[in-house]
């Protein structure tokens, strides 16, 4: 019922989306990045996506913002999309 209501309103369910799971997922892979770096970047990715751009297009932004490799930026963008619900 809740899922149907969310779909009718055009709102994606976000029960699995959480900042804690996003940070936990990335900290275990990239201990050199802190939650203070990861959370704002994840939310920035979500704003980017909510503006109608594909999540993959956020990779160069992440590379520049955090001075990480493309592979790390890919993981951050994927985690944001999956864990933060963007």
C-alpha atoms as one frame of an Amber mdcrd trajectory, in Angstrom:
protein
   0.000   0.000   0.000   2.764   2.456   0.942   4.702   1.569  -2.199   1.624
   2.116  -4.340   0.992   5.468  -2.677   4.606   6.508  -3.227   4.424   5.505
  -6.868   1.151   7.386  -7.315   2.759  10.505  -5.883   5.892  10.061  -7.979
   8.037   9.560  -4.904  10.544   6.732  -4.796  10.556   4.684  -1.614  13.596
   5.473   0.502  13.446   2.876   3.257  16.847   1.483   2.279  18.428   4.860
   1.672  20.505   6.082   4.578  23.492   8.252   5.238  24.927   5.708   7.665
  24.899   2.879   5.145  26.369   5.205   2.500  29.259   6.206   4.771  29.811
   2.652   6.047  29.935   1.278   2.514  32.509   3.812   1.365  34.625   4.060
   4.522  35.320   0.336   4.391  36.581   0.649   0.804  38.277   4.042   1.063
  39.466   4.706   4.622  41.358   7.798   3.428  38.025   9.593   2.905  36.193
  10.893   5.953  32.448  11.143   6.561  32.928  14.936   6.446  34.097  14.523
   2.851  31.775  11.722   1.789  28.407  13.020   2.982  28.513  16.439   1.322
  29.790  14.863  -1.891  27.043  12.238  -1.853  24.401  14.909  -1.389  26.017
  16.936  -4.158  25.710  13.905  -6.444  22.033  13.645  -5.521  21.438  17.316
  -6.348  23.231  16.748  -9.652  20.983  13.783 -10.450  17.812  15.560  -9.316
  18.632  18.280 -11.849  18.099  15.645 -14.535  21.659  14.549 -15.187  22.815
  10.926 -15.245  24.644   9.778 -12.122  27.636   8.717 -14.237  28.105  12.303
 -15.372  28.915  13.245 -11.761  32.189  11.286 -11.870  34.395  14.153 -13.164
  32.939  16.442 -10.477  33.794  13.914  -7.756  37.314  13.424  -9.147  37.879
  17.164  -8.990  36.219  17.758  -5.615  37.916  14.932  -3.719  41.107  14.456
  -5.789  40.355  10.758  -6.271  40.643   8.366  -9.197  37.839   7.711 -11.648
  37.348   4.271 -10.092  36.845   5.778  -6.624  34.536   8.453  -8.028  32.497
   5.753  -9.750  32.031   3.929  -6.441  31.027   7.152  -4.679  28.454   7.989
  -7.352  27.039   4.441  -7.274  26.850   4.462  -3.471  25.087   7.835  -3.484
  22.540   6.594  -5.988  21.891   3.372  -4.085  22.282   4.346  -0.441  21.121
   7.986  -0.479  18.289   7.267  -2.875  19.090   9.737  -5.621
